[in-house]
Amino acid sequence: MARGKHVAEGARSGGDSSAAPPDHGDGRPAIDVSEISRTERRTIRSSDKKLTIEFEQVSAHMAVLKLAGTLDVYTHRLLREACEKACSDGYWLLVLDLDDLDFLDSTGLGTLVSALKRVRAHRGALSLSLTKDRILKIFRITGLIRVFPTFPSVTEAKDYLFAGNFGR
């Protein structure tokens, strides 16, 4: 598996945003593990360095967005733009790795819900990798723990999406 790393703020050439991912015939996307050909990484930072998002391509339709820092009213646009870009490039299966997130406010939560709606509109799914108790507590208190599939590792979150056993 080839790996590349670079810092990018601009557009990346990618998939056709109008094409839906292949499915099992019942609306669940079918991801063929053989289509995993390479991993591309790019890092996006907010101008004040409060939020960093690292993009990692996993397969033709799956990507991991690793968030580090603060997701709040001042930085939520960066995540919104990263999710919009991922979906427009054909990544309808997203794992958001929140393990390095230090702070999350209601605006950040709203941005996560919007990201979930965006991928579902493309018949995709979103899962979270999350182990920090203070961030998990926010999801429990708001009831969003029942909305977002949450896993203790990125590998488990990816496996969930690869299996295609998610409901809408």
N, C-alpha and C positions, 0 to 999 in steps of 0.2 A: 504494500500500500504506500504510494508516494505521499509525501507530506510537504507542504509549503507554508510559509508564514510571512505575512506582510501586513503593513498598516494600510488601511484603505478607508477613504471617506466617500469615494465616488461610486459610480455604478459598476456592477460586475455583469459581464455578459452571462446569460443563463437561459433557463428553460422558458418555454412558451406559457405565459400566465393564463391563457385561455384553455389550455388542455387540462383535463381532469386526470388524476392519477389512475392507473389501472385498478380494477376492483375484482373482488371474488364473485361478482354477480349478484351480491346482496347489498351493495352499496359500501362495503368495507374495502378500503384500499388494499391492494395486494402489492407487497413489496418483495421483489425477488432479491435475495441476498447477493446473488451473483452480479447485480448492478452496482454494487459497492466497488468503485474503481480507484478512488483516491480521496484524500482528505485535504480540503482547502481550509486555511485559517486566515481570518482577517480580524483586526482589532479596531474598534471604534471607541473614541473617548469623548466625553463631554468637554466643552471648552474649559470648564473649571476643574476638570479631572475628578469630579465627584462620582461619576459612573463610567465604568468601562464595560463594553460588551465585546466578547470574543465570539466570532462566528466560526463554526466548524461544520463543513459539509460531511455528512455521513453516507448518504446515497443520493440517487437522482432526485428524490422527493423528501429527504429527511435532513434536518440540520439541528445542531445544538447551539444555543445561544447561552454563553456563560456570562452572567452578570456579576460585577464586583463593585462594591461601593454603596451608594445611596440611590434608591429609586423613589423619587418624591416629585412634588409639584415643579421643581426646577429642572429635573432630569428625565421626566417621563417621556418627553418627545423623542429622545434618543431611542428608547425601546420601541415606541410606536413606529418610528421610521425604520428601524431594523426589522421589525416584524412585517411591515408593509413591503419592504424590499425583498425579504425572504419569500413571502407569498407571491409577489410579482415575478420572482425568479423560479417559481415552481416548487418551492419547499412548503408542502402542506402538512407535513408531519414535523412538529417542532418540539424539542426538549429544551426547557428553560432551566438551566442550572443556577439555582439561587443560593448555593452553599457559601459563596463569598459576598453575599449581600449583607450589608451592615444595618441598613435602615429601609423601611418600607412604610409609606403613608397611604392614605385613602386614594390619592391620585394615582399612585403606583399600582394599587390594587385594581382600580378602574382600567388602567392600561393593560393589565394582565387579562382582565375579562374581555376587553376589546380584541386582544390578540387571539383569545380562544374563539370568539365569534368569527373573526376573520378566517381562521383556518377551517372552521366548521363550514363556512360558506363555500369553501372549495372541497368539501367532503373529506377534510383532513382532521387532524387531532393535535392536541398539545398536551404534554405531560411535564411535570415538575420534578426536579431532583432537589430535595430540601431536607436538611438535617438540623439546622439551627433552631433551637427551642423558641427563641424570642420571635422568629419569623413564622415558625409553625403555629405559635399561639395566635397570631393575627389571623391566620387562615381558619383556625378552630373557632375563635370568637365570632368571626363574620359568617361562618357557615360555608365558606368557600372551600374548605377541605373536602366537602362532598361534591363540589363542582369540578375541581381540578384533580386528575389522577396524580398522586404524589408518591414519590419513591425515595428511598434512602441513598440511591446512587444513580449516576447518569446511565450506567449499563442497564440497570433494571428499567429505567424510564424509556430507554431506546428499545429494549426487548418488548416492552408493552406495546409500543407503536409498531414494531416489526410484526408482532403477532396479529395485529389488526382486530383485536377483541374489544375495541372501544365502542361504546354506544353514543348516539347523538341525543 
